[in-house]
Structures are given as structure tokens and as C-alpha cells.
Amino acid sequence: MRLKKIYDYMIIGGGVAGAVCGKLLSESGAECLIIEKEDAPFEKICGGWMPYKCLQLLRTSGYCIESLTEAGTAVTNGVYVSRNGYETHFPYRNGEFGIGLRRKLLHSYLIEEAIKAGCTVKYSCCADNITQIRDMYCVNDHLAHKFIMAIGTGKAGNLKGRHLTKGQSIGISEIIRAKKKKKKDHVYFWYPDQSNNYFWAIPIERDVWNIGWWTQSNENVKNNFQLNRSRYIEQYFLDVTTIRKAIGALCGNIDHRKWFDSKIYGIGDFAGCNSFETGEGIYNAILSAKQLAEKLIKKGEN
Ligand SMILES: Cc1cc2nc3c(=O)[nH]c(=O)nc-3n(C[C@H](O)[C@H](O)[C@H](O)COP(=O)(O)OP(=O)(O)OC[C@H]3O[C@@H](n4cnc5c(N)ncnc54)[C@H](O)[C@@H]3O)c2cc1C
């Protein structure tokens, strides 16, 4: 009889948090398996904005991010536009910059780094059911001593926990090809009212922009997106065509760990590590993965 390999860690979800955690744990010598339901890195619904502090965090987590900065668009200025049209510019200084990029590229890079560190990745593998066999966890025939949930806000088969909770933020993002009327290396955030709701335009490739609407009210989300799209995009851009139509998604600001066995670890959006006000979760997904990996390594749990 062929015995199944037993991993130290099984990580469900090969997004930002899962890939970072897989890399860091593998580097410490642990045997890690990432299970990802998609068949390859994919274009997740996201603005694709990574501010400077996010790039710095990747650097201090051992990533050499030059390939990301080459693939994305360097942004040297943040522009906040108030409802009366007043623009406040936040230029990066001392050679600092953020980047806008396609999420698919970020996923591919982070997963490749995890694999290089020795992590095993299984694609097209949706974790529908977790069972416990003595002190081990079993998912779709894979066995591990420890179990880490990194599924974002995605559905998880019969696993509990996906809720649209009152007050939870929602975002809609569309990818357009368009020419900017003024400078290119700017990221724009428009605040049409006095709440935290905002509309964005992030340069992700040459003449390609990720535009979207972030809101804390789940009423009229699509209408508000269209309203602000015509209000701002028509004013700032020329020759607009849609590359990927507008799609909405939930904010990962609800901690789903409370619905699970306390021995199950959680990181990223799954663990509510997202900013309710801004929706910027890539930084928090990396940070939570790094902190968990460091804690587990320190405890010698591998
Ligand atoms: C519209 C919108 C715009 C946003 N814009 C930004 C932005 O510009 N900058 C920023 O920093 N953040 C942004 N965010 C937030 C950011 O996308 C998330 O916080 C971040 O992706 C969370 O990373 P994660 O690893 O927790 O989850 P994810 O990156 O979503 O990864 C989860 C992974 O788990 C997989 N998975 C799910 N269920 C299963 C299962 N049952 N079995 C196996 N695999 C499974 C998924 O396929 C996915 O690959 C935005 C969010 C939205 C909704």
C-alpha cells in the first residue's frame, strides 16, 4: 500500500496571504501544501494598487520585487479629489513609489516564489470539506498536521462562513483602455460625498486603468458606480473602451475564524485583515501571513 505524504501545513487558498505564508514556512524547513481552487493564477477582482509601504513589506519579507515593479506601472503621485473638485496631491518623495498592476501577475509571482522555497501547490483543487483524522486534517485526500485558511472572501463549498454582513464594504472594478488627459503616473481617488465611499483610477499597464467604486452601503452599488464612472472617467480620460466589465466583490473585513475550530489558523481577508474604510487588503494579507508564519516558526510548530 502506498502511504500518503503528510504535510506539516496545509494552506487553503493560493492568493496573496496563502502564497506568502507558504513561502515563509517552507523556507523555515516545513513541508507545506497550498490548495487552490482555480486552475492557475487568475485576475481577481481588485484595484491592483500597491502603495509604497506594501512594496517595502514584500522586500522585508524576502522578496526581490523588481519583476513586479517592471510588470506594473510606477505611481509617484496620489491625487485625492474632494466633492467640490478640489485636488490634493500626495507626491512620493526620495525615489519612493507605489505600483498599479494586474492581480494575475502578483499571484503568479507570489506562487512562483512559494514553489521556489519548496512549497507544493495543487491547482484546480477546491477544499469543500475538512475532516479530522486523529490529530490531522484531511482535505480532498491531502493530510496535514496544521491547517491554515487563506480563502479570502470566496465561497468554500460546505465550509461555513461566507456572509454579507450589515455594514460590510463592497467594491466594483472595471478594467478599461483609455488615454489619460494629463499625467499618467498618478493614482486618483475621488470622494463624491462626505463618507468613506470613493471612486478610483489606477494605472495598471500602458493606457490600461483599473477603475472602481468602493462603498460601505450595499444599496445602489451598480448605479453609483455608473454615475461616478460617467462623472469622472469622461472628464479625465479619452478613447475609453472596456477590457473587463465591472464586477463586484465583498470586502474581507469580517473575521471568519470565529466560525471554525480554534485550532484552525486564518490569514488575509478570511481573518478580516482588510481595511473597512479603504478596502486595501494586499498589505494586510501579506502582514497577517508573515506574522502567522513567524509565530509558528518561533513556536517550533514545524
Ligand atoms: C473591488 C475590490 C478592489 C480592491 N482593491 C484593492 C487594492 O487596490 N489594493 C489592495 O491592497 N487591496 C484591494 N482589495 C482587497 C484585496 O483584493 C484583498 O484584501 C486581498 O486579495 C486579500 O488576499 P487574500 O489572500 O486574503 O485573498 P485572495 O487573494 O482572495 O485569495 C484567496 C484564494 O483562495 C482561493 N479559494 C477560495 N475558496 C477556496 C476553496 N474552497 N478551496 C481552495 N481555494 C479557495 C481563491 O481562488 C483565491 O485564490 C480590493 C478588493 C475588492 C473587492
The ligand as a MOL file (V3000), in Angstrom:
LIG
                    3D

  0  0  0     0  0            999 V3000
M  V30 BEGIN CTAB
M  V30 COUNTS 53 58 0 0 0
M  V30 BEGIN ATOM
M  V30 1 C -13.2090 45.6030 -5.7720 0
M  V30 2 C -12.0270 45.4290 -4.8640 0
M  V30 3 C -10.9040 46.2280 -5.0590 0
M  V30 4 C -9.7820 46.0710 -4.2450 0
M  V30 5 N -8.6720 46.8310 -4.5000 0
M  V30 6 C -7.5680 46.6870 -3.7260 0
M  V30 7 C -6.3990 47.4460 -3.9970 0
M  V30 8 O -6.3390 48.2230 -4.9510 0
M  V30 9 N -5.3160 47.2800 -3.1770 0
M  V30 10 C -5.3490 46.4170 -2.1210 0
M  V30 11 O -4.3720 46.3380 -1.3700 0
M  V30 12 N -6.4350 45.6430 -1.8840 0
M  V30 13 C -7.5510 45.7440 -2.6580 0
M  V30 14 N -8.6430 44.9500 -2.4300 0
M  V30 15 C -8.5710 43.9330 -1.3730 0
M  V30 16 C -7.6870 42.7590 -1.7790 0
M  V30 17 O -8.0750 42.2890 -3.0370 0
M  V30 18 C -7.8170 41.6340 -0.7330 0
M  V30 19 O -7.7310 42.1720 0.5590 0
M  V30 20 C -6.7130 40.5800 -0.9010 0
M  V30 21 O -6.8050 39.9670 -2.1590 0
M  V30 22 C -6.8430 39.5170 0.1770 0
M  V30 23 O -5.9110 38.4940 -0.0670 0
M  V30 24 P -6.2110 37.0050 0.4430 0
M  V30 25 O -5.0120 36.2090 0.1690 0
M  V30 26 O -6.7750 37.0460 1.8230 0
M  V30 27 O -7.4080 36.5200 -0.5010 0
M  V30 28 P -7.3760 36.2590 -2.0750 0
M  V30 29 O -6.3050 36.9990 -2.7320 0
M  V30 30 O -8.7880 36.4570 -2.4990 0
M  V30 31 O -7.0240 34.7170 -2.1970 0
M  V30 32 C -7.9250 33.7090 -1.8090 0
M  V30 33 C -7.6360 32.4970 -2.6500 0
M  V30 34 O -8.3670 31.3740 -2.1380 0
M  V30 35 C -8.9010 30.6350 -3.2080 0
M  V30 36 N -10.0320 29.8720 -2.6690 0
M  V30 37 C -11.2280 30.3610 -2.2540 0
M  V30 38 N -12.0090 29.3520 -1.8150 0
M  V30 39 C -11.2860 28.2130 -1.9390 0
M  V30 40 C -11.5350 26.8420 -1.6520 0
M  V30 41 N -12.6900 26.4300 -1.1090 0
M  V30 42 N -10.5770 25.9230 -1.9320 0
M  V30 43 C -9.3830 26.3140 -2.4670 0
M  V30 44 N -9.0950 27.5980 -2.7600 0
M  V30 45 C -10.0210 28.5410 -2.4980 0
M  V30 46 C -9.2680 31.6900 -4.2300 0
M  V30 47 O -9.3980 31.1400 -5.5350 0
M  V30 48 C -8.1020 32.6660 -4.0890 0
M  V30 49 O -7.0390 32.3610 -4.9650 0
M  V30 50 C -9.7910 45.0850 -3.2120 0
M  V30 51 C -10.9120 44.2760 -3.0100 0
M  V30 52 C -12.0150 44.4280 -3.8380 0
M  V30 53 C -13.2140 43.5500 -3.6180 0
M  V30 END ATOM
M  V30 BEGIN BOND
M  V30 1 1 1 2
M  V30 2 1 2 3
M  V30 3 2 2 52
M  V30 4 2 3 4
M  V30 5 1 4 5
M  V30 6 1 4 50
M  V30 7 2 5 6
M  V30 8 1 6 7
M  V30 9 1 6 13
M  V30 10 2 7 8
M  V30 11 1 7 9
M  V30 12 1 9 10
M  V30 13 2 10 11
M  V30 14 1 10 12
M  V30 15 2 12 13
M  V30 16 1 13 14
M  V30 17 1 14 15
M  V30 18 1 14 50
M  V30 19 1 15 16
M  V30 20 1 16 17
M  V30 21 1 16 18
M  V30 22 1 18 19
M  V30 23 1 18 20
M  V30 24 1 20 21
M  V30 25 1 20 22
M  V30 26 1 22 23
M  V30 27 1 23 24
M  V30 28 2 24 25
M  V30 29 1 24 26
M  V30 30 1 24 27
M  V30 31 1 27 28
M  V30 32 2 28 29
M  V30 33 1 28 30
M  V30 34 1 28 31
M  V30 35 1 31 32
M  V30 36 1 32 33
M  V30 37 1 33 34
M  V30 38 1 33 48
M  V30 39 1 34 35
M  V30 40 1 35 36
M  V30 41 1 35 46
M  V30 42 1 36 37
M  V30 43 1 36 45
M  V30 44 2 37 38
M  V30 45 1 38 39
M  V30 46 1 39 40
M  V30 47 2 39 45
M  V30 48 1 40 41
M  V30 49 2 40 42
M  V30 50 1 42 43
M  V30 51 2 43 44
M  V30 52 1 44 45
M  V30 53 1 46 47
M  V30 54 1 46 48
M  V30 55 1 48 49
M  V30 56 2 50 51
M  V30 57 1 51 52
M  V30 58 1 52 53
M  V30 END BOND
M  V30 END CTAB
M  END
